[in-house]
Amino acid sequence: MTTTAVAVEHVSKKFRVYHERNQTLKSAIMRRRRSVHEDFWALDDVTFDIPEGSTFALVGDNGSGKSTLLKCMAKILYPNKGSIAANGKVAALLEVGSGFHPELSGRDNVYLNGSILGMTRPEIDRKFDEIVDFSGVEEFIDQPVKNYSSGMYVRLGFSVAINVDPEILLVDEVLAVGDAAFQDKCAEKFAQFRREGRTVVVVSHSMPQLRAMADQAAWLQHGKLMEVGEAGGVLERYLDSTRGSTRLDEQGRSHWGSAEMVVEDVEVMSSEGPTRPIRSGEDLTIRVHYRVEKPVTDPVIGVGIESTDGTYLWASNTFDHGPKLGTVRGRGYVDCHAPEVAFAPGNYVVITTLTDSTTQHVYDQVRDSARFAVESGKQRWWGGYIHTESRWQAPRHVEVGPA
């Protein structure tokens, strides 16, 4: 059984929103010391478990309750109803420069912030060089942090937080400020945390970042939990909800686009037809069936393949690889042939997109248009997504005898 790192049980949190304040003694007397307000429930009966060792994403629109929930996990805020139980040491990086004193140097703030997060002075002494090296602000470590850029704030604050050696790390949006090199270092650190069985809970609006990092996700909307589960599916359904023209077909698949041309069906076939299993190293055909309401000139049809965990693996389209389709009418289909498929045994998802000739206007996109499985071929499989031929060779050793 999977151990739970954080258990969120029926959590609700409210804030009072004041419409008028008693700014003066006169206004307080006139209103009999009462201000007009209403209760705003930032979280409303939210329940889910975060598995130990996972990278868990909280997603939703602004005001959905993500940051409030993260602050409740960090015990900065306390819920009005329900409870949150964390199984392990928690460190939180919830905003740029949280816990920093602007007049103090970076060096002093490492000690200040480290002590706030529960580190002893000997611990900070031991890890100081590692913290500064990871942050990349060595040159400015003795300068007041009020002179730091927002990116330098983030790097130093994040470096302190991860060196607390937490079992659970809470991160809210701050990584979006770091530069590309720092984000790569953070991604590697998260991967290291996962290898070590630690848990990361992250709030971000960067979908590519979350697709790359997260394996589980929860989607919040107006304080309510909409869905929780495997990250790839939750993130895509959240994205679909932000698109006004999203619709479902009879098979329950989500379509997005202007609908002048739509995907009716997608088949994945081996070289011997749709009924035979697909084997690694053999040919693959993806057949896209479409329907056109009014004639469309030079549409572009594209397909992509993801693993079921949301890792984007491969794509092809008629714009880059031809042919031009000319004017299409009514119903029809096109085939995409991929010889000697390199996918390793496992399960995969097809994304299908129909656009105009510029590829900028989307007629229809179906992110889960078909699923297929790949079985082992002639070569044994040792792991990973891509299965290619390989050959090992050792240099010939020459024994040298006595002269």
Sequence and secondary structure as in RCSB ss.txt:
>XXXX:A:sequence
MTTTAVAVEHVSKKFRVYHERNQTLKSAIMRRRRSVHEDFWALDDVTFDIPEGSTFALVGDNGSGKSTLLKCMAK
ILYPNKGSIAANGKVAALLEVGSGFHPELSGRDNVYLNGSILGMTRPEIDRKFDEIVDFSGVEEFIDQPVKNYSS
GMYVRLGFSVAINVDPEILLVDEVLAVGDAAFQDKCAEKFAQFRREGRTVVVVSHSMPQLRAMADQAAWLQHGKL
MEVGEAGGVLERYLDSTRGSTRLDEQGRSHWGSAEMVVEDVEVMSSEGPTRPIRSGEDLTIRVHYRVEKPVTDPV
IGVGIESTDGTYLWASNTFDHGPKLGTVRGRGYVDCHAPEVAFAPGNYVVITTLTDSTTQHVYDQVRDSARFAVE
SGKQRWWGGYIHTESRWQAPRHVEVGPA
>XXXX:A:secstr
   EEEEEEEEEEEEEEESS   SHHHHHHTTT   EEEEEEEEEEEEEEETT EEEEE STTSSHHHHHHHHTT
SS  SEEEEEESS EEEE STTTT  TTSBHHHHHHHHHHHTT  HHHHHHHHHHHHHHHT GGGTTSBGGGS H
HHHHHHHHHHHHTT  SEEEEESGGGTS HHHHHHHHHHHHHHHHTT EEEEE S HHHHHHH SEEEEEETTEE
EEEEEHHHHHHHHHHHT TT EE TT  EEES  SEEEEEEEEEETTBTTS EETTS EEEEEEEEEEEEEES E
EEEEEEETT  EEEEEEHHHH     EEEEEEEEEEEESS  B SEEEEEEEEEE TTS SEEEEEEEEEEEEEE
  SS   SSSB                 
